[in-house]
Amino acid sequence: MIPRPAQYLLRFDDLCPTMDGAGWRRCAVLIGEFGLQPILAIVPDNRDPELEVAEANPDFWAEMKALEKQGATIGLHGFQHLCMSRGRGLLPLHPVTEFAGVREETQRRWIQEGMAILRRNGLNPKVWVAPRHGLDRATLRGLRGEGIELISDGLARRPFRRGGVTWIPQQLWGPVEKESGVWTICVHANTASEAEVDRLRGFLQRHRGQFTSVERVAAECGGARLGLLERSRASYALWRLLIPRGIRRWKNAHREHHGAAGQGTGR
């Protein structure tokens, strides 16, 4: 069943002690202002230089723990956020990811160690959030082995079952008004501008009664397999994302090639 009117979830990605503190504070204000119960996608052992924006915040884990007590859902956002694998995943939105294509034993170890880090810091992770949407069937087996049966990903209009787990779709990277369905808006606190946060605030003011939580979505929307029509819609949504990304990659490669050729001829 497709919920009507639309329901929205908010997900904050790339959270870690060394994230941009000012950017996160702009986002965190929204959580308290609107009583939100978002997904907090936390990198357990960040080694990605792009997420080392500031000195490690000594209060990070306490803040995440307090937000979880207020109703937020903790997401395991990969392990170290180092995306170096070119394996093909179940949702091939990016050519290079952290998990898809990596040996299953390694994936299991990363999941186990990531879960242990979050739990050691007093958190109870319930949802998997793959860096760059990179996951494969080995990832699903590793997650089930650690008791994670919810994934924040996919492009359908409602939660669905696949690979023995429930997928709660994540289809938006900014607020968009929808008539029906369950829609997760992903926000990267490190890079969200003031204008983007203000736009999200305006959307929240207009639709605050439609924002929900992972717990409610899992309880109310179920997780049956997708029918043919919804699978077709999800496939169409995937191609709508892949085609412009592919064009951008081709243009970048074309520019780099001609730039190198120009340097080689002295032009």
C-alpha positions in Angstrom: 0.0 0.0 0.0 1.3 3.5 -1.0 0.7 5.9 1.9 -1.4 9.0 1.1 -0.7 11.8 1.7 3.1 11.4 1.4 5.2 10.7 4.5 8.7 12.0 4.8 11.8 10.8 6.7 14.9 12.9 7.2 18.4 11.4 7.1 21.6 13.1 8.0 24.7 11.4 6.5 28.5 11.4 7.1 28.2 12.0 10.9 31.5 11.5 12.7 33.5 13.4 15.4 35.5 15.3 12.8 32.6 16.6 10.7 32.0 20.3 10.1 30.6 21.5 13.4 28.9 24.6 12.1 27.2 22.8 9.3 25.9 20.1 11.7 24.6 22.7 14.2 22.5 24.3 11.4 21.0 20.9 10.8 20.7 19.9 14.5 18.6 23.0 15.2 15.9 21.7 12.9 15.7 18.4 14.9 14.7 20.3 18.0 12.7 23.0 16.3 10.4 20.5 14.6 10.6 17.5 17.0 12.1 15.3 14.3 13.0 11.7 14.6 15.6 11.4 11.8 18.1 8.7 10.8 21.6 9.6 12.0 24.0 7.9 9.6 27.2 7.6 11.6 30.6 6.6 10.2 32.0 4.4 13.0 35.8 4.7 12.3 36.1 7.5 9.8 39.3 7.5 7.7 38.0 9.6 4.8 40.0 12.9 4.6 37.0 14.7 3.2 35.1 14.1 6.4 38.1 15.3 8.6 36.8 18.9 8.5 37.5 19.9 12.1 39.2 18.7 15.3 37.4 15.7 16.8 34.4 16.9 18.8 34.7 15.3 22.3 30.9 15.7 22.8 30.0 13.9 19.5 29.1 10.5 21.0 27.1 12.0 23.9 25.1 14.2 21.5 24.3 11.2 19.2 23.2 9.2 22.3 21.0 12.1 23.5 19.3 12.3 20.1 18.7 8.6 20.0 17.0 8.9 23.4 14.8 11.6 21.8 13.6 9.2 19.1 16.3 9.4 16.4 17.3 6.1 14.7 21.0 5.3 14.5 22.3 4.2 11.2 25.5 2.3 10.5 27.1 4.3 7.7 29.7 1.9 6.4 32.9 1.4 8.3 35.7 3.9 7.4 34.0 5.7 4.5 36.9 4.8 2.2 35.4 4.1 -1.2 37.8 2.2 -3.3 35.9 -0.8 -4.6 34.6 -1.0 -8.2 32.3 -4.0 -7.5 28.8 -3.8 -9.0 26.2 -3.3 -6.3 22.5 -3.9 -6.0 21.9 -0.1 -6.6 24.6 1.0 -9.0 24.5 4.7 -8.6 28.2 5.1 -8.1 31.1 3.3 -9.9 33.3 3.3 -6.7 32.0 2.4 -3.2 33.2 1.1 0.1 31.4 -2.3 0.3 30.1 -3.6 -3.0 32.4 -6.1 -4.5 34.6 -6.5 -1.4 35.2 -10.1 -0.2 32.4 -11.3 2.1 34.7 -12.1 5.0 36.0 -8.5 4.9 32.6 -7.0 4.7 31.4 -9.1 7.7 34.4 -8.0 9.7 33.8 -4.3 8.8 30.2 -4.6 9.8 31.0 -6.3 13.1 33.7 -3.8 14.0 31.5 -0.9 13.0 28.6 -2.2 15.2 31.0 -2.7 18.1 32.3 0.9 17.9 28.8 2.3 17.9 27.6 0.1 20.7 30.7 0.8 22.8 29.7 4.5 22.6 26.2 3.7 24.0 24.3 3.6 20.6 22.0 1.0 19.3 22.3 0.9 15.5 19.2 -0.3 13.7 19.6 0.7 10.1 22.2 0.2 7.4 23.2 3.3 5.3 25.7 2.3 2.6 28.3 4.9 1.6 27.5 5.9 -2.0 24.7 3.3 -2.0 27.2 0.5 -2.4 26.0 -2.9 -1.2 25.7 -6.3 -2.6 24.2 -9.7 -1.5 27.3 -10.3 0.7 26.5 -7.1 2.5 23.0 -8.2 3.2 24.2 -11.5 4.6 26.6 -9.7 6.8 24.0 -7.3 8.1 21.5 -10.1 8.8 24.2 -11.9 10.8 24.6 -8.8 13.0 20.8 -8.4 13.5 20.4 -5.4 11.1 17.3 -6.0 9.1 16.5 -2.4 7.9 18.2 -0.6 5.0 17.8 3.0 4.2 18.1 2.8 0.4 16.2 2.1 -2.8 14.0 4.1 -5.1 10.6 2.7 -4.7 7.6 4.6 -3.2 7.2 2.4 -0.2 9.2 0.0 2.0 9.8 -3.4 0.5 11.5 -6.7 1.2 14.5 -7.8 -0.8 17.4 -10.2 0.2 15.8 -11.0 3.6 15.8 -7.4 4.8 13.4 -4.5 4.7 14.4 -1.5 2.5 13.0 1.9 3.5 13.6 3.9 0.3 15.8 7.0 0.1 15.1 8.9 -3.1 15.6 12.6 -2.4 18.6 14.9 -1.7 16.5 17.9 -1.0 12.8 18.6 -0.1 10.3 17.9 -2.9 6.6 17.8 -2.5 5.0 14.4 -3.3 1.4 13.3 -3.3 1.9 9.8 -1.9 4.5 7.3 -0.8 7.3 7.2 1.8 10.2 9.6 0.9 13.5 9.9 2.6 15.4 13.2 2.2 19.1 12.8 2.6 21.1 15.8 3.9 24.9 15.9 4.2 25.6 18.1 7.1 29.2 18.7 6.1 28.2 20.4 2.8 24.7 21.7 3.3 24.6 25.4 2.8 22.6 27.9 4.8 20.3 28.4 1.8 19.7 24.6 1.6 19.0 24.4 5.3 16.6 27.4 5.1 14.8 25.7 2.2 14.4 22.6 4.3 13.1 24.6 7.2 10.4 26.1 4.9 9.4 22.6 3.7 9.2 21.4 7.3 7.0 24.3 8.3 4.6 23.4 5.5 4.7 19.6 6.0 5.7 19.0 9.6 2.7 16.8 10.2 3.9 14.4 7.4 7.3 13.7 8.9 7.5 10.3 10.4 10.1 8.0 12.0 11.7 4.7 11.0 9.9 2.9 13.8 6.5 4.1 12.5 7.3 3.4 8.9 8.4 -0.1 9.7 5.3 -0.8 11.8 2.7 0.9 9.5 3.9 0.4 6.0 5.1 -3.2 6.2 7.7 -4.6 3.8 6.0 -6.8 1.2 7.9 -7.5 -2.1 7.3 -4.9 -4.8 4.9 -5.7 -7.5 5.7 -5.4 -11.2 4.4 -1.8 -11.4 6.5 -0.6 -8.5 9.6 -2.4 -9.7 9.1 -0.7 -13.0 8.8 2.7 -11.3 11.9 2.1 -9.3 13.9 1.0 -12.4 12.7 4.1 -14.2 13.8 6.3 -11.2 17.2 4.6 -11.2 17.8 5.3 -14.9 16.7 8.9 -14.5 19.5 9.3 -12.0 22.1 7.2 -13.9 21.8 8.9 -17.3 22.8 12.5 -16.3 25.5 11.1 -14.0 26.9 9.1 -16.9 26.8 12.1 -19.1 28.7 14.2 -16.5 31.4 11.5 -16.1 31.8 11.3 -19.9 32.2 15.1 -20.2 34.7 15.1 -17.4 36.7 12.3 -18.9 36.5 14.1 -22.3 37.8 17.3 -20.9 40.7 15.6 -19.0 41.7 13.7 -22.2 41.8 16.8 -24.3 43.5 18.8 -21.6 46.3 16.1 -21.4 46.5 16.1 -25.2 46.9 19.8 -25.3 49.7 19.8 -22.8 51.4 17.0 -24.7 51.5 19.1 -27.9 52.6 22.2 -26.1 49.3 24.1 -26.6 
